[in-house]
Amino acid sequence: MSEQKGLLSKNSRTFLWLIVFAAVVYLIARNITAFGNVLLVLLGFGAVVLVHEFGHFVVAKLLGIKVEAFSIFMPPTLFGLQRTEDGLRFRILPKLFPKEGDESGAGLFSYTIGGKGKAWDTEYRVGLIPFGGFVKLLGQEDTGPVKASDDPRSFANKPFISRAGVLAAGVVFNAISAIVVFMIVFLVGINLPPAVVGEVVPNSPAARAGLKAGDEIIEIAGKNGDLDFSNIGIAAALSGRNEEVALRVRHTDGSEEDLALVAEHLPGMPMRLFGVLPASSLTIAEVSDVDKLRESTGLLPGDRIRSVNGREVRTNWELEGIIQDALVPEVTLSAERTRDSGKVELIKSKIRLILSHANNYDIESESDLNHIYSMVPRLQIIAVASEQVSTVGDSGPSLQRGDIILAIGDVENPTYKEMRDVTTEYEEKELAIKVLRAAADGTEEILIVTVVPKRPAGGDRVLIGIFVALDAEHPVVAKTIMAEGVPAKLAIPRGAVITAVDGTSVANFYDIIREIGRCAGERITIDYRLSEEIAGNVVLDVDTGGEFITVKSAFAEFIPFEDLKRLYKAGGPFDAVEMGCKKTVMFIAQTYVTLKRLIGGLVSPKDLMGPAGILAFSYRIVTEQPMVYYFYFLGLISAVIAVFNFLPLPPLDGGLVVLLLVEKIKGSALGEKTQGVIAYVGWAFILALLLYVTFNDIVRTFFS
């Protein structure tokens, strides 16, 4: 009866697993491409972990330590192979199909073939979960104290140097594998952002040093050759406090200059930086909503900008320079578009421009505001971040794109600085905003919108959730300011409408800028009207260089340009070795700096990425980028794992080495109870950190 029950139980389990297997095969067949990508991601990341374990395995074997098991992938065991005295033993899913009364753990599906012979110390396994692997040494446990054993091949019975060598081997193999991966990458060739300045952050070390868009960093701290943009950030992050970093810069005119920059903490940035952003190309990037891009700009992914208003451009910074100085309502972009047939055609698209309110992220004084000879136009909303705006009342009006801000709180016609000051003052309180809104038929109406400014979690600014520019369509002066360098602010009342410049009628600020520009070096009169009863004029001495017009144009619609890339390819095997070593050292140093900043509170734990985030990011690379980028990412991960595993925290390899050093200094190992407490506390910390970063990975991947 017992045998019959056991047979039924076995058949039930087998049938159940056959159903599961059939369901998995069906799902794979229906989503074969996605499955292939997922499998590639798991195999790649698993290989990085497996290399680490293989390092322990090889060195342990060389030092005569008994390796009880070496597994490719994680448990439960799918397949196990080991020579016993009776022959080669195969085990299939021993944990899922146990055999009653079997103390060896061979399971129901265990088979031995071949003749008798010498038994192997190690069982070689393939795990069911296609991720990583592990090695099991006699006398060495990750979850508790080292086990005492009389076997001379036990890990515990080996000398200090041997045990330390085994523990360090995993980290060394990860570093070596990173070098090898990067060697392969650079032998194949990979396109990376070059060390070219795309944009300079205002009031940053780079801005004060005179760096401009298009400048190329050709030497950093005496090192040159194969520099990419990441080298700039790493040099800043690794530099000491107040330490000057020597840079050699090649300017766009071909001249070269030596500079010394001191990295600083810039607003909103977790690490010290020089204040340069990577360069973009002239090619339109891929986007998720192609129709929206076409509707707003007339452009498509893959289009390459060739000229602006008939003026040829060769780089993105040339394009940006022309746009900033345009100071007109719109420009015409000409772009090359390659059809599916391979035919290249030239298309033209009119793009609206806006006038930016300031060049700085943080406005400390009115001098930071953009102006036209001290005249600051009103503010207009150009975008609304709905997730940040908290409008009071379900039925009341809400802020919209195109609204002109007439008042915020008690401040009429506020400048950007005044808007920021009032917003901060009204944190978590109701704030009334008066706006002028244009209807579809061209009529305008005044509305009052009540919002509650809030400070986002982890943010340092109180926000309404709007993006603004200057209202260039109406010649209304919000305020005149005493700006740096301007001889004197014009005596024009707040809210006045400019009606004429040097006798020529004007309808908007573009007209005002144009007419002032025509009168360079002359004394002119600017007429204004405040109301039906109040009007007047002011005298303006126009300079010859236009330096007192600080407003800049920008695209009204976001145009997504691809990053500027350059091919990095080794000239041969020896060159590849050098490039691989440099890149590995750079990423290892970067990881240590990040951990240091994390401990010092300069980097938020929310910015860390765990296994779930790494897998999600890997999947994006596999599906969206050439395979060489995935190898590059695996090299980075291998370097990071090398650092992480050597942290002085049990049960990580670095922590176990620390315990060995304590044993060496003390003359004897810590007690088993003490070792057990340390191991379990370490595991608790690691698991808590893993849960924390996994939660953030899930939120970032699916809800951000």
Stockholm file with secondary structure:
# STOCKHOLM 1.0

chainA/1-704         MSEQKGLLSKNSRTFLWLIVFAAVVYLIARNITAFGNVLLVLLGFGAVVLVHEFGHFVVAKLLGIKVEAFSIFMPPTLFGLQRTEDGLRFRILPKLFPKEGDESGAGLFSYTIGGKGKAWDTEYRVGLIPFGGFVKLLGQEDTGPVKASDDPRSFANKPFISRAGVLAAGVVFNAISAIVVFMIVFLVGINLPPAVVGEVVPNSPAARAGLKAGDEIIEIAGKNGDLDFSNIGIAAALSGRNEEVALRVRHTDGSEEDLALVAEHLPGMPMRLFGVLPASSLTIAEVSDVDKLRESTGLLPGDRIRSVNGREVRTNWELEGIIQDALVPEVTLSAERTRDSGKVELIKSKIRLILSHANNYDIESESDLNHIYSMVPRLQIIAVASEQVSTVGDSGPSLQRGDIILAIGDVENPTYKEMRDVTTEYEEKELAIKVLRAAADGTEEILIVTVVPKRPAGGDRVLIGIFVALDAEHPVVAKTIMAEGVPAKLAIPRGAVITAVDGTSVANFYDIIREIGRCAGERITIDYRLSEEIAGNVVLDVDTGGEFITVKSAFAEFIPFEDLKRLYKAGGPFDAVEMGCKKTVMFIAQTYVTLKRLIGGLVSPKDLMGPAGILAFSYRIVTEQPMVYYFYFLGLISAVIAVFNFLPLPPLDGGLVVLLLVEKIKGSALGEKTQGVIAYVGWAFILALLLYVTFNDIVRTFFS
#=GR chainA/1-704 SS CHHHHHHHHHHHHHHHHHHHHHHHHHHHHHTHHHHHHHHHHHHHHHHHHHHHHHHHHHHHHHTTCCEEEEEEEEEEEEEEEEEETTEEEEEESTTTSCCTTCTTCCCSSEEEESCCCCCCSCEEEEEEEEEEEEEEETTCCSSSCCCCCSCTTSGGGSCHHHHHHHHHHHHHHHHHHHHHHHHHHHHHCEEECBSBEEEECTTSHHHHHTCCTTCEEEEETTEESSCBHHHHHHHHHHSCTTCEEEEEEECTTSCEEEEEEECEECTTCSSEECCEEECEEEEECCCSCHHHHHHHHSCCTTCEEEEETTEECSSHHHHHHHHHHHCSSEEEEEEEEECTTSCEEEEEEEEEEEECSBSCSSCCSGGGBCCBTTEEECEEEEEECTTTCCBSCSSSCCCCTTCEEEEETTEESCCHHHHHHHHHHTTTSCEEEEEEEECTTSCEEEEEEEECCBCCTTCSSCBCSEEEEECCSSCBEEEECCCTTCSCCCCCCTTCEEEEETTEECSSHHHHHHHHHHTTTSEEEEEEESSSSCEEEEEEECCSSCTTBCCCEEESSCCCEEECCEEECCSSHHHHHHHHHHHHHHHHHHHHHHHHHHHTTSSCGGGCCCHHHHHHHHHHHHHHSCHHHHHHHHHHHHHHHHHHHTSSCTTSHHHHHHHHHHHHHHSSCCCHHHHHHHHHHHHHHHHHHHHHHHHHHHIIIIIC
#=GC SS_cons         CHHHHHHHHHHHHHHHHHHHHHHHHHHHHHTHHHHHHHHHHHHHHHHHHHHHHHHHHHHHHHTTCCEEEEEEEEEEEEEEEEEETTEEEEEESTTTSCCTTCTTCCCSSEEEESCCCCCCSCEEEEEEEEEEEEEEETTCCSSSCCCCCSCTTSGGGSCHHHHHHHHHHHHHHHHHHHHHHHHHHHHHCEEECBSBEEEECTTSHHHHHTCCTTCEEEEETTEESSCBHHHHHHHHHHSCTTCEEEEEEECTTSCEEEEEEECEECTTCSSEECCEEECEEEEECCCSCHHHHHHHHSCCTTCEEEEETTEECSSHHHHHHHHHHHCSSEEEEEEEEECTTSCEEEEEEEEEEEECSBSCSSCCSGGGBCCBTTEEECEEEEEECTTTCCBSCSSSCCCCTTCEEEEETTEESCCHHHHHHHHHHTTTSCEEEEEEEECTTSCEEEEEEEECCBCCTTCSSCBCSEEEEECCSSCBEEEECCCTTCSCCCCCCTTCEEEEETTEECSSHHHHHHHHHHTTTSEEEEEEESSSSCEEEEEEECCSSCTTBCCCEEESSCCCEEECCEEECCSSHHHHHHHHHHHHHHHHHHHHHHHHHHHTTSSCGGGCCCHHHHHHHHHHHHHHSCHHHHHHHHHHHHHHHHHHHTSSCTTSHHHHHHHHHHHHHHSSCCCHHHHHHHHHHHHHHHHHHHHHHHHHHHIIIIIC
//
